[in-house]
Amino acid sequence: MTTIGNLMKNEPHHWGLRGDPYLWQQLKTELKHHQLPRSRSELAFTLEQEFGRVTGHSLAMEDEFFIPEHAHGGMSSGMISCDFWRRIAFPTILSRFDKID
């Protein structure tokens, strides 16, 4: 069985801000038991819902924000880039979904 978390097995080659890799891992863990939805639009909706649930922030309404538990040192430590999630992370996951037979 393939899950949404399986689509996140391989990390992106680059990140937005220093908190993004930790959020990727958190979302991957949260979604490891979520079965794949039937459609790409359902997957996109689920990703945005989980992003909001886990972070307490709206992907559509913000540019960047701070999550204390993802702060592990460095200037932008704990900072999340919504632009990265909108333009890189979620499109990468959706592209992987599109390639499933």
Secondary structure, DSSP 4 states (H G I P E B T S, - for coil): --BTGGGGSSPPSS-SSTTHHHHHHHHHHHTTTPBPPSSHHHHHHHHHHHHHHHHSS-TTT-SEEE-GGG--SSTTTTEEEHHHIIIIIHHHHHHHHHT--
